Amino acid sequence: MEKKTMSCLVLAFGLMIILVLNARASPLDGITCEEALTQLITCNPYFLGFGPSPSPICCKGVQNVSQQANTTTIRRSLCECFETAAKAFQIIPKRLKQLPQLCKVEVPVTLDPTVDCNT
């Protein structure tokens, strides 16, 4: 039963990515919102409260996205992307904020759905 629930959540998360991307489909000079969210899809169970920590695959995605956020324009766009996604997917804000520490990855973008991305 738990596997079926997780499968439904992953499917729902994927559909939500499509909706968010339609609202924020501006390409960047580097990584796009779609690419970033795709790399972080394995973090969804952790974001929604399943399990005490993110999976190693999730942390690898965090590391990849972090490495590709190498300009101010990309970081600002990813900040806006993550802010929109966090609200749309009903991600637990505390878990989002803890992700860099738990994955032992420094991220150049504040992971907080209430942050002002223009600062």
N, CA, C and O atoms as a printed pandas DataFrame, in Angstrom:
     atom_number atom_name residue_name chain_id  residue_number  x_coord  y_coord  z_coord
0              1         N          MET        A               1    0.825   -1.197    0.000
1              2        CA          MET        A               1    0.000    0.000    0.000
2              3         C          MET        A               1    0.866    1.256    0.000
3              4         O          MET        A               1    0.554    2.235   -0.678
4              5         N          GLU        A               2    1.967    1.220    0.775
5              6        CA          GLU        A               2    2.842    2.386    0.847
6              7         C          GLU        A               2    3.511    2.648   -0.504
7              8         O          GLU        A               2    3.691    3.803   -0.890
8              9         N          LYS        A               3    3.882    1.578   -1.230
9             10        CA          LYS        A               3    4.486    1.749   -2.552
10            11         C          LYS        A               3    3.498    2.394   -3.516
11            12         O          LYS        A               3    3.874    3.238   -4.330
12            13         N          LYS        A               4    2.244    1.996   -3.421
13            14        CA          LYS        A               4    1.231    2.565   -4.290
14            15         C          LYS        A               4    1.049    4.050   -3.984
15            16         O          LYS        A               4    0.905    4.859   -4.900
16            17         N          THR        A               5    1.055    4.409   -2.703
17            18        CA          THR        A               5    0.940    5.805   -2.298
18            19         C          THR        A               5    2.123    6.604   -2.824
19            20         O          THR        A               5    1.945    7.701   -3.355
20            21         N          MET        A               6    3.334    6.061   -2.680
21            22        CA          MET        A               6    4.531    6.742   -3.151
22            23         C          MET        A               6    4.486    6.910   -4.666
23            24         O          MET        A               6    4.870    7.960   -5.181
24            25         N          SER        A               7    4.026    5.895   -5.381
25            26        CA          SER        A               7    3.933    5.989   -6.839
26            27         C          SER        A               7    2.972    7.096   -7.243
27            28         O          SER        A               7    3.248    7.860   -8.167
28            29         N          CYS        A               8    1.859    7.177   -6.556
29            30        CA          CYS        A               8    0.887    8.231   -6.845
30            31         C          CYS        A               8    1.467    9.611   -6.552
31            32         O          CYS        A               8    1.232   10.557   -7.303
32            33         N          LEU        A               9    2.223    9.728   -5.462
33            34        CA          LEU        A               9    2.840   11.004   -5.121
34            35         C          LEU        A               9    3.868   11.418   -6.166
35            36         O          LEU        A               9    3.921   12.586   -6.552
36            37         N          VAL        A              10    4.679   10.482   -6.624
37            38        CA          VAL        A              10    5.675   10.799   -7.649
38            39         C          VAL        A              10    4.978   11.218   -8.943
39            40         O          VAL        A              10    5.408   12.170   -9.593
40            41         N          LEU        A              11    3.918   10.523   -9.319
41            42        CA          LEU        A              11    3.163   10.886  -10.506
42            43         C          LEU        A              11    2.560   12.275  -10.354
43            44         O          LEU        A              11    2.635   13.093  -11.271
44            45         N          ALA        A              12    1.965   12.539   -9.203
45            46        CA          ALA        A              12    1.376   13.854   -8.951
46            47         C          ALA        A              12    2.440   14.941   -9.004
47            48         O          ALA        A              12    2.204   16.021   -9.545
48            49         N          PHE        A              13    3.617   14.656   -8.439
49            50        CA          PHE        A              13    4.712   15.604   -8.460
50            51         C          PHE        A              13    5.127   15.892   -9.905
51            52         O          PHE        A              13    5.372   17.045  -10.263
52            53         N          GLY        A              14    5.205   14.871  -10.714
53            54        CA          GLY        A              14    5.558   15.049  -12.118
54            55         C          GLY        A              14    4.554   15.917  -12.862
55            56         O          GLY        A              14    4.930   16.777  -13.660
56            57         N          LEU        A              15    3.286   15.686  -12.596
57            58        CA          LEU        A              15    2.249   16.503  -13.228
58            59         C          LEU        A              15    2.322   17.949  -12.759
59            60         O          LEU        A              15    2.101   18.873  -13.542
60            61         N          MET        A              16    2.630   18.142  -11.487
61            62        CA          MET        A              16    2.764   19.498  -10.966
62            63         C          MET        A              16    3.955   20.206  -11.605
63            64         O          MET        A              16    3.900   21.412  -11.845
64            65         N          ILE        A              17    5.028   19.472  -11.882
65            66        CA          ILE        A              17    6.187   20.067  -12.560
66            67         C          ILE        A              17    5.740   20.640  -13.901
67            68         O          ILE        A              17    6.125   21.750  -14.268
68            69         N          ILE        A              18    4.937   19.889  -14.620
69            70        CA          ILE        A              18    4.461   20.349  -15.924
70            71         C          ILE        A              18    3.663   21.642  -15.764
71            72         O          ILE        A              18    3.834   22.578  -16.545
72            73         N          LEU        A              19    2.802   21.696  -14.766
73            74        CA          LEU        A              19    2.006   22.901  -14.535
74            75         C          LEU        A              19    2.881   24.094  -14.178
75            76         O          LEU        A              19    2.676   25.193  -14.692
76            77         N          VAL        A              20    3.852   23.881  -13.303
77            78        CA          VAL        A              20    4.745   24.967  -12.904
78            79         C          VAL        A              20    5.562   25.431  -14.094
79            80         O          VAL        A              20    5.759   26.631  -14.285
80            81         N          LEU        A              21    6.035   24.500  -14.886
81            82        CA          LEU        A              21    6.864   24.864  -16.026
82            83         C          LEU        A              21    6.094   25.660  -17.061
83            84         O          LEU        A              21    6.659   26.530  -17.724
84            85         N          ASN        A              22    4.832   25.376  -17.203
85            86        CA          ASN        A              22    4.026   26.159  -18.130
86            87         C          ASN        A              22    3.917   27.599  -17.661
87            88         O          ASN        A              22    3.811   28.515  -18.476
88            89         N          ALA        A              23    3.942   27.801  -16.355
89            90        CA          ALA        A              23    3.877   29.147  -15.802
90            91         C          ALA        A              23    5.238   29.826  -15.809
91            92         O          ALA        A              23    5.311   31.054  -15.851
92            93         N          ARG        A              24    6.329   29.043  -15.767
93            94        CA          ARG        A              24    7.678   29.601  -15.666
94            95         C          ARG        A              24    8.592   28.980  -16.716
95            96         O          ARG        A              24    9.633   28.426  -16.362
96            97         N          ALA        A              25    8.247   29.051  -17.948
97            98        CA          ALA        A              25    8.999   28.367  -18.990
98            99         C          ALA        A              25   10.066   29.220  -19.670
99           100         O          ALA        A              25   10.339   29.034  -20.856
100          101         N          SER        A              26   10.672   30.150  -18.937
101          102        CA          SER        A              26   11.711   30.967  -19.569
102          103         C          SER        A              26   13.055   30.254  -19.512
103          104         O          SER        A              26   13.506   29.871  -18.432
104          105         N          PRO        A              27   13.701   30.071  -20.661
105          106        CA          PRO        A              27   14.991   29.398  -20.671
106          107         C          PRO        A              27   16.080   30.296  -20.080
107          108         O          PRO        A              27   15.997   31.521  -20.159
108          109         N          LEU        A              28   17.075   29.685  -19.501
109          110        CA          LEU        A              28   18.205   30.396  -18.922
110          111         C          LEU        A              28   19.447   30.138  -19.754
111          112         O          LEU        A              28   19.435   29.314  -20.669
112          113         N          ASP        A              29   20.505   30.836  -19.434
113          114        CA          ASP        A              29   21.776   30.598  -20.113
114          115         C          ASP        A              29   22.356   29.249  -19.716
115          116         O          ASP        A              29   23.210   28.711  -20.421
116          117         N          GLY        A              30   21.907   28.701  -18.607
117          118        CA          GLY        A              30   22.398   27.426  -18.119
118          119         C          GLY        A              30   21.232   26.502  -17.831
119          120         O          GLY        A              30   20.389   26.266  -18.696
120          121         N          ILE        A              31   21.184   25.980  -16.618
121          122        CA          ILE        A              31   20.132   25.055  -16.213
122          123         C          ILE        A              31   18.771   25.764  -16.197
123          124         O          ILE        A              31   18.658   26.908  -15.758
124          125         N          THR        A              32   17.759   25.072  -16.675
125          126        CA          THR        A              32   16.405   25.628  -16.682
126          127         C          THR        A              32   15.646   25.163  -15.447
127          128         O          THR        A              32   16.084   24.259  -14.735
128          129         N          CYS        A              33   14.523   25.785  -15.210
129          130        CA          CYS        A              33   13.650   25.388  -14.105
130          131         C          CYS        A              33   13.246   23.923  -14.279
131          132         O          CYS        A              33   13.279   23.148  -13.323
132          133         N          GLU        A              34   12.869   23.551  -15.491
133          134        CA          GLU        A              34   12.463   22.168  -15.768
134          135         C          GLU        A              34   13.582   21.184  -15.436
135          136         O          GLU        A              34   13.348   20.156  -14.800
136          137         N          GLU        A              35   14.797   21.506  -15.871
137          138        CA          GLU        A              35   15.933   20.619  -15.608
138          139         C          GLU        A              35   16.206   20.501  -14.110
139          140         O          GLU        A              35   16.477   19.412  -13.604
140          141         N          ALA        A              36   16.134   21.621  -13.416
141          142        CA          ALA        A              36   16.391   21.600  -11.978
142          143         C          ALA        A              36   15.336   20.764  -11.252
143          144         O          ALA        A              36   15.675   19.924  -10.418
144          145         N          LEU        A              37   14.071   20.991  -11.565
145          146        CA          LEU        A              37   13.007   20.239  -10.899
146          147         C          LEU        A              37   13.079   18.754  -11.230
147          148         O          LEU        A              37   12.787   17.910  -10.383
148          149         N          THR        A              38   13.465   18.438  -12.456
149          150        CA          THR        A              38   13.614   17.038  -12.837
150          151         C          THR        A              38   14.722   16.372  -12.025
151          152         O          THR        A              38   14.580   15.228  -11.594
152          153         N          GLN        A              39   15.822   17.089  -11.819
153          154        CA          GLN        A              39   16.924   16.528  -11.038
154          155         C          GLN        A              39   16.556   16.379   -9.560
155          156         O          GLN        A              39   17.145   15.562   -8.851
156          157         N          LEU        A              40   15.588   17.162   -9.100
157          158        CA          LEU        A              40   15.206   17.118   -7.688
158          159         C          LEU        A              40   13.948   16.300   -7.422
159          160         O          LEU        A              40   13.481   16.253   -6.284
160          161         N          ILE        A              41   13.392   15.658   -8.440
161          162        CA          ILE        A              41   12.151   14.900   -8.258
162          163         C          ILE        A              41   12.319   13.773   -7.233
163          164         O          ILE        A              41   11.358   13.412   -6.554
164          165         N          THR        A              42   13.514   13.222   -7.117
165          166        CA          THR        A              42   13.726   12.143   -6.148
166          167         C          THR        A              42   13.697   12.648   -4.707
167          168         O          THR        A              42   13.695   11.848   -3.771
168          169         N          CYS        A              43   13.676   13.966   -4.522
169          170        CA          CYS        A              43   13.583   14.548   -3.174
170          171         C          CYS        A              43   12.131   14.647   -2.702
171          172         O          CYS        A              43   11.874   14.912   -1.527
172          173         N          ASN        A              44   11.195   14.437   -3.606
173          174        CA          ASN        A              44    9.784   14.615   -3.281
174          175         C          ASN        A              44    9.322   13.863   -2.031
175          176         O          ASN        A              44    8.649   14.467   -1.196
176          177         N          PRO        A              45    9.643   12.591   -1.858
177          178        CA          PRO        A              45    9.190   11.915   -0.634
178          179         C          PRO        A              45    9.691   12.611    0.637
179          180         O          PRO        A              45    8.942   12.757    1.602
180          181         N          TYR        A              46   10.945   13.035    0.633
181          182        CA          TYR        A              46   11.485   13.751    1.791
182          183         C          TYR        A              46   10.747   15.083    1.986
183          184         O          TYR        A              46   10.363   15.417    3.107
184          185         N          PHE        A              47   10.546   15.845    0.901
185          186        CA          PHE        A              47    9.869   17.140    0.988
186          187         C          PHE        A              47    8.470   17.025    1.570
187          188         O          PHE        A              47    7.997   17.934    2.251
188          189         N          LEU        A              48    7.807   15.898    1.300
189          190        CA          LEU        A              48    6.426   15.725    1.742
190          191         C          LEU        A              48    6.310   15.045    3.106
191          192         O          LEU        A              48    5.205   14.783    3.581
192          193         N          GLY        A              49    7.459   14.761    3.736
193          194        CA          GLY        A              49    7.424   14.228    5.097
194          195         C          GLY        A              49    7.636   12.740    5.222
195          196         O          GLY        A              49    7.476   12.183    6.308
196          197         N          PHE        A              50    7.995   12.078    4.126
197          198        CA          PHE        A              50    8.246   10.643    4.192
198          199         C          PHE        A              50    9.720   10.407    4.462
199          200         O          PHE        A              50   10.566   10.781    3.651
200          201         N          GLY        A              51   10.030    9.803    5.569
201          202        CA          GLY        A              51   11.420    9.505    5.914
202          203         C          GLY        A              51   12.104   10.661    6.617
203          204         O          GLY        A              51   11.735   11.820    6.432
204          205         N          PRO        A              52   13.106   10.336    7.428
205          206        CA          PRO        A              52   13.789   11.360    8.230
206          207         C          PRO        A              52   14.841   12.159    7.458
207          208         O          PRO        A              52   15.268   13.222    7.909
208          209         N          SER        A              53   15.257   11.651    6.303
209          210        CA          SER        A              53   16.311   12.347    5.565
210          211         C          SER        A              53   16.159   12.104    4.068
211          212         O          SER        A              53   15.506   11.147    3.653
212          213         N          PRO        A              54   16.762   12.971    3.257
213          214        CA          PRO        A              54   16.702   12.775    1.810
214          215         C          PRO        A              54   17.547   11.583    1.378
215          216         O          PRO        A              54   18.505   11.212    2.056
216          217         N          SER        A              55   17.195   11.001    0.274
217          218        CA          SER        A              55   17.935    9.851   -0.254
218          219         C          SER        A              55   19.264   10.312   -0.856
219          220         O          SER        A              55   19.417   11.489   -1.184
220          221         N          PRO        A              56   20.220    9.402   -1.002
221          222        CA          PRO        A              56   21.485    9.756   -1.666
222          223         C          PRO        A              56   21.271   10.271   -3.097
223          224         O          PRO        A              56   21.997   11.156   -3.550
224          225         N          ILE        A              57   20.286    9.723   -3.805
225          226        CA          ILE        A              57   19.996   10.178   -5.172
226          227         C          ILE        A              57   19.477   11.614   -5.143
227          228         O          ILE        A              57   19.826   12.423   -6.003
228          229         N          CYS        A              58   18.652   11.924   -4.163
229          230        CA          CYS        A              58   18.158   13.290   -3.988
230          231         C          CYS        A              58   19.338   14.236   -3.773
231          232         O          CYS        A              58   19.426   15.286   -4.411
232          233         N          CYS        A              59   20.239   13.858   -2.874
233          234        CA          CYS        A              59   21.397   14.711   -2.565
234          235         C          CYS        A              59   22.295   14.903   -3.776
235          236         O          CYS        A              59   22.882   15.971   -3.943
236          237         N          LYS        A              60   22.410   13.887   -4.622
237          238        CA          LYS        A              60   23.189   14.019   -5.855
238          239         C          LYS        A              60   22.535   15.044   -6.776
239          240         O          LYS        A              60   23.224   15.832   -7.423
240          241         N          GLY        A              61   21.222   15.031   -6.833
241          242        CA          GLY        A              61   20.505   16.028   -7.624
242          243         C          GLY        A              61   20.719   17.433   -7.097
243          244         O          GLY        A              61   20.898   18.371   -7.873
244          245         N          VAL        A              62   20.701   17.583   -5.772
245          246        CA          VAL        A              62   20.955   18.879   -5.148
246          247         C          VAL        A              62   22.350   19.373   -5.528
247          248         O          VAL        A              62   22.539   20.542   -5.866
248          249         N          GLN        A              63   23.312   18.472   -5.467
249          250        CA          GLN        A              63   24.689   18.814   -5.809
250          251         C          GLN        A              63   24.794   19.249   -7.280
251          252         O          GLN        A              63   25.450   20.244   -7.589
252          253         N          ASN        A              64   24.157   18.512   -8.169
253          254        CA          ASN        A              64   24.189   18.839   -9.598
254          255         C          ASN        A              64   23.574   20.205   -9.881
255          256         O          ASN        A              64   24.146   21.008  -10.618
256          257         N          VAL        A              65   22.413   20.464   -9.298
257          258        CA          VAL        A              65   21.742   21.750   -9.512
258          259         C          VAL        A              65   22.599   22.880   -8.944
259          260         O          VAL        A              65   22.755   23.928   -9.571
260          261         N          SER        A              66   23.146   22.661   -7.767
261          262        CA          SER        A              66   23.981   23.677   -7.133
262          263         C          SER        A              66   25.180   24.045   -8.002
263          264         O          SER        A              66   25.517   25.221   -8.135
264          265         N          GLN        A              67   25.811   23.059   -8.582
265          266        CA          GLN        A              67   26.984   23.297   -9.433
266          267         C          GLN        A              67   26.625   24.068  -10.702
267          268         O          GLN        A              67   27.450   24.808  -11.237
268          269         N          GLN        A              68   25.402   23.895  -11.177
269          270        CA          GLN        A              68   24.988   24.548  -12.417
270          271         C          GLN        A              68   24.419   25.953  -12.199
271          272         O          GLN        A              68   24.191   26.692  -13.157
272          273         N          ALA        A              69   24.193   26.312  -10.938
273          274        CA          ALA        A              69   23.676   27.648  -10.614
274          275         C          ALA        A              69   24.861   28.599  -10.474
275          276         O          ALA        A              69   25.183   29.053   -9.375
276          277         N          ASN        A              70   25.508   28.892  -11.607
277          278        CA          ASN        A              70   26.795   29.580  -11.564
278          279         C          ASN        A              70   26.772   31.045  -12.002
279          280         O          ASN        A              70   27.829   31.661  -12.134
280          281         N          THR        A              71   25.591   31.607  -12.229
281          282        CA          THR        A              71   25.502   33.037  -12.513
282          283         C          THR        A              71   24.361   33.627  -11.690
283          284         O          THR        A              71   23.476   32.906  -11.228
284          285         N          THR        A              72   24.393   34.926  -11.515
285          286        CA          THR        A              72   23.332   35.601  -10.760
286          287         C          THR        A              72   21.983   35.401  -11.436
287          288         O          THR        A              72   20.978   35.180  -10.760
288          289         N          THR        A              73   21.950   35.477  -12.755
289          290        CA          THR        A              73   20.698   35.301  -13.492
290          291         C          THR        A              73   20.120   33.908  -13.275
291          292         O          THR        A              73   18.921   33.759  -13.041
292          293         N          ILE        A              74   20.959   32.907  -13.351
293          294        CA          ILE        A              74   20.496   31.530  -13.136
294          295         C          ILE        A              74   20.028   31.353  -11.700
295          296         O          ILE        A              74   18.972   30.766  -11.463
296          297         N          ARG        A              75   20.796   31.850  -10.739
297          298        CA          ARG        A              75   20.401   31.704   -9.323
298          299         C          ARG        A              75   19.071   32.389   -9.051
299          300         O          ARG        A              75   18.228   31.838   -8.342
300          301         N          ARG        A              76   18.870   33.575   -9.599
301          302        CA          ARG        A              76   17.604   34.290   -9.391
302          303         C          ARG        A              76   16.449   33.511  -10.024
303          304         O          ARG        A              76   15.388   33.372   -9.416
304          305         N          SER        A              77   16.649   33.009  -11.226
305          306        CA          SER        A              77   15.597   32.232  -11.903
306          307         C          SER        A              77   15.285   30.950  -11.150
307          308         O          SER        A              77   14.120   30.574  -11.018
308          309         N          LEU        A              78   16.322   30.274  -10.654
309          310        CA          LEU        A              78   16.090   29.049   -9.878
310          311         C          LEU        A              78   15.390   29.368   -8.562
311          312         O          LEU        A              78   14.526   28.610   -8.121
312          313         N          CYS        A              79   15.750   30.468   -7.942
313          314        CA          CYS        A              79   15.079   30.880   -6.707
314          315         C          CYS        A              79   13.581   31.031   -6.958
315          316         O          CYS        A              79   12.762   30.517   -6.196
316          317         N          GLU        A              80   13.230   31.739   -8.031
317          318        CA          GLU        A              80   11.814   31.930   -8.377
318          319         C          GLU        A              80   11.142   30.597   -8.718
319          320         O          GLU        A              80    9.993   30.355   -8.346
320          321         N          CYS        A              81   11.866   29.751   -9.418
321          322        CA          CYS        A              81   11.356   28.423   -9.777
322          323         C          CYS        A              81   11.055   27.608   -8.521
323          324         O          CYS        A              81    9.976   27.029   -8.393
324          325         N          PHE        A              82   12.012   27.567   -7.597
325          326        CA          PHE        A              82   11.851   26.782   -6.369
326          327         C          PHE        A              82   10.753   27.363   -5.488
327          328         O          PHE        A              82   10.009   26.620   -4.847
328          329         N          GLU        A              83   10.652   28.679   -5.456
329          330        CA          GLU        A              83    9.611   29.327   -4.667
330          331         C          GLU        A              83    8.231   28.925   -5.185
331          332         O          GLU        A              83    7.346   28.572   -4.405
332          333         N          THR        A              84    8.054   28.982   -6.499
333          334        CA          THR        A              84    6.777   28.599   -7.122
334          335         C          THR        A              84    6.490   27.110   -6.911
335          336         O          THR        A              84    5.371   26.724   -6.572
336          337         N          ALA        A              85    7.508   26.292   -7.113
337          338        CA          ALA        A              85    7.339   24.841   -6.974
338          339         C          ALA        A              85    6.998   24.460   -5.535
339          340         O          ALA        A              85    6.132   23.618   -5.304
340          341         N          ALA        A              86    7.678   25.078   -4.570
341          342        CA          ALA        A              86    7.433   24.752   -3.155
342          343         C          ALA        A              86    5.983   25.034   -2.782
343          344         O          ALA        A              86    5.364   24.264   -2.049
344          345         N          LYS        A              87    5.450   26.129   -3.283
345          346        CA          LYS        A              87    4.053   26.467   -2.989
346          347         C          LYS        A              87    3.098   25.526   -3.726
347          348         O          LYS        A              87    2.113   25.060   -3.153
348          349         N          ALA        A              88    3.392   25.252   -4.989
349          350        CA          ALA        A              88    2.508   24.408   -5.803
350          351         C          ALA        A              88    2.474   22.971   -5.303
351          352         O          ALA        A              88    1.426   22.326   -5.340
352          353         N          PHE        A              89    3.609   22.466   -4.834
353          354        CA          PHE        A              89    3.702   21.066   -4.422
354          355         C          PHE        A              89    3.437   20.870   -2.940
355          356         O          PHE        A              89    3.494   19.746   -2.440
356          357         N          GLN        A              90    3.145   21.962   -2.229
357          358        CA          GLN        A              90    2.889   21.913   -0.785
358          359         C          GLN        A              90    4.032   21.243   -0.034
359          360         O          GLN        A              90    3.823   20.393    0.832
360          361         N          ILE        A              91    5.238   21.649   -0.391
361          362        CA          ILE        A              91    6.442   21.135    0.261
362          363         C          ILE        A              91    6.524   21.708    1.668
363          364         O          ILE        A              91    6.193   22.872    1.893
364          365         N          ILE        A              92    6.958   20.899    2.597
365          366        CA          ILE        A              92    7.122   21.337    3.981
366          367         C          ILE        A              92    8.337   22.266    4.024
367          368         O          ILE        A              92    9.461   21.809    3.818
368          369         N          PRO        A              93    8.132   23.575    4.292
369          370        CA          PRO        A              93    9.231   24.548    4.240
370          371         C          PRO        A              93   10.441   24.175    5.100
371          372         O          PRO        A              93   11.581   24.384    4.684
372          373         N          LYS        A              94   10.208   23.638    6.268
373          374        CA          LYS        A              94   11.313   23.263    7.156
374          375         C          LYS        A              94   12.209   22.217    6.491
375          376         O          LYS        A              94   13.433   22.274    6.608
376          377         N          ARG        A              95   11.599   21.280    5.805
377          378        CA          ARG        A              95   12.381   20.232    5.130
378          379         C          ARG        A              95   13.175   20.809    3.964
379          380         O          ARG        A              95   14.313   20.408    3.722
380          381         N          LEU        A              96   12.583   21.731    3.258
381          382        CA          LEU        A              96   13.284   22.381    2.153
382          383         C          LEU        A              96   14.518   23.120    2.676
383          384         O          LEU        A              96   15.594   23.024    2.086
384          385         N          LYS        A              97   14.368   23.842    3.761
385          386        CA          LYS        A              97   15.477   24.602    4.343
386          387         C          LYS        A              97   16.590   23.688    4.859
387          388         O          LYS        A              97   17.761   24.065    4.817
388          389         N          GLN        A              98   16.245   22.503    5.340
389          390        CA          GLN        A              98   17.227   21.570    5.904
390          391         C          GLN        A              98   17.997   20.792    4.840
391          392         O          GLN        A              98   19.033   20.196    5.134
392          393         N          LEU        A              99   17.499   20.796    3.619
393          394        CA          LEU        A              99   18.083   19.972    2.560
394          395         C          LEU        A              99   19.586   20.180    2.358
395          396         O          LEU        A              99   20.320   19.193    2.321
396          397         N          PRO        A             100   20.079   21.410    2.227
397          398        CA          PRO        A             100   21.533   21.569    2.021
398          399         C          PRO        A             100   22.372   20.980    3.160
399          400         O          PRO        A             100   23.398   20.346    2.916
400          401         N          GLN        A             101   21.938   21.189    4.381
401          402        CA          GLN        A             101   22.677   20.667    5.538
402          403         C          GLN        A             101   22.665   19.139    5.551
403          404         O          GLN        A             101   23.702   18.511    5.764
404          405         N          LEU        A             102   21.515   18.552    5.328
405          406        CA          LEU        A             102   21.410   17.096    5.353
406          407         C          LEU        A             102   22.164   16.440    4.199
407          408         O          LEU        A             102   22.681   15.332    4.339
408          409         N          CYS        A             103   22.226   17.130    3.058
409          410        CA          CYS        A             103   22.949   16.599    1.902
410          411         C          CYS        A             103   24.422   17.008    1.911
411          412         O          CYS        A             103   25.208   16.564    1.074
412          413         N          LYS        A             104   24.780   17.860    2.869
413          414        CA          LYS        A             104   26.159   18.355    2.959
414          415         C          LYS        A             104   26.595   19.020    1.657
415          416         O          LYS        A             104   27.674   18.754    1.127
416          417         N          VAL        A             105   25.712   19.902    1.156
417          418        CA          VAL        A             105   25.957   20.623   -0.087
418          419         C          VAL        A             105   25.699   22.106    0.164
419          420         O          VAL        A             105   24.667   22.480    0.721
420          421         N          GLU        A             106   26.642   22.943   -0.250
421          422        CA          GLU        A             106   26.419   24.380   -0.192
422          423         C          GLU        A             106   25.635   24.770   -1.432
423          424         O          GLU        A             106   26.021   24.448   -2.556
424          425         N          VAL        A             107   24.539   25.461   -1.214
425          426        CA          VAL        A             107   23.719   25.874   -2.348
426          427         C          VAL        A             107   23.750   27.398   -2.465
427          428         O          VAL        A             107   23.659   28.099   -1.457
428          429         N          PRO        A             108   23.877   27.910   -3.685
429          430        CA          PRO        A             108   23.942   29.352   -3.884
430          431         C          PRO        A             108   22.571   30.031   -3.905
431          432         O          PRO        A             108   22.476   31.248   -4.063
432          433         N          VAL        A             109   21.524   29.244   -3.748
433          434        CA          VAL        A             109   20.159   29.748   -3.763
434          435         C          VAL        A             109   19.520   29.420   -2.424
435          436         O          VAL        A             109   19.586   28.278   -1.968
436          437         N          THR        A             110   18.901   30.408   -1.789
437          438        CA          THR        A             110   18.216   30.163   -0.535
438          439         C          THR        A             110   16.998   29.279   -0.786
439          440         O          THR        A             110   16.157   29.598   -1.627
440          441         N          LEU        A             111   16.906   28.183   -0.065
441          442        CA          LEU        A             111   15.771   27.265   -0.231
442          443         C          LEU        A             111   14.719   27.591    0.810
443          444         O          LEU        A             111   14.628   26.947    1.855
444          445         N          ASP        A             112   13.931   28.598    0.503
445          446        CA          ASP        A             112   12.902   29.087    1.405
446          447         C          ASP        A             112   11.795   29.684    0.536
447          448         O          ASP        A             112   12.047   30.630   -0.211
448          449         N          PRO        A             113   10.580   29.153    0.620
449          450        CA          PRO        A             113    9.504   29.654   -0.243
450          451         C          PRO        A             113    9.074   31.083    0.076
451          452         O          PRO        A             113    8.266   31.653   -0.657
452          453         N          THR        A             114    9.596   31.681    1.157
453          454        CA          THR        A             114    9.215   33.049    1.494
454          455         C          THR        A             114   10.315   34.058    1.193
455          456         O          THR        A             114   10.151   35.245    1.473
456          457         N          VAL        A             115   11.427   33.612    0.632
457          458        CA          VAL        A             115   12.559   34.506    0.373
458          459         C          VAL        A             115   12.267   35.449   -0.802
459          460         O          VAL        A             115   11.544   35.090   -1.731
460          461         N          ASP        A             116   12.830   36.641   -0.748
461          462        CA          ASP        A             116   12.724   37.593   -1.850
462          463         C          ASP        A             116   13.860   37.273   -2.826
463          464         O          ASP        A             116   15.030   37.505   -2.521
464          465         N          CYS        A             117   13.516   36.750   -3.977
465          466        CA          CYS        A             117   14.519   36.317   -4.956
466          467         C          CYS        A             117   15.264   37.471   -5.621
467          468         O          CYS        A             117   16.260   37.245   -6.307
468          469         N          ASN        A             118   14.802   38.684   -5.431
469          470        CA          ASN        A             118   15.442   39.836   -6.051
470          471         C          ASN        A             118   16.558   40.443   -5.194
471          472         O          ASN        A             118   17.187   41.425   -5.588
472          473         N          THR        A             119   16.791   39.862   -4.042
473          474        CA          THR        A             119   17.863   40.407   -3.184
474          475         C          THR        A             119   19.119   39.598   -3.279
475          476         O          THR        A             119   20.111   39.920   -2.624
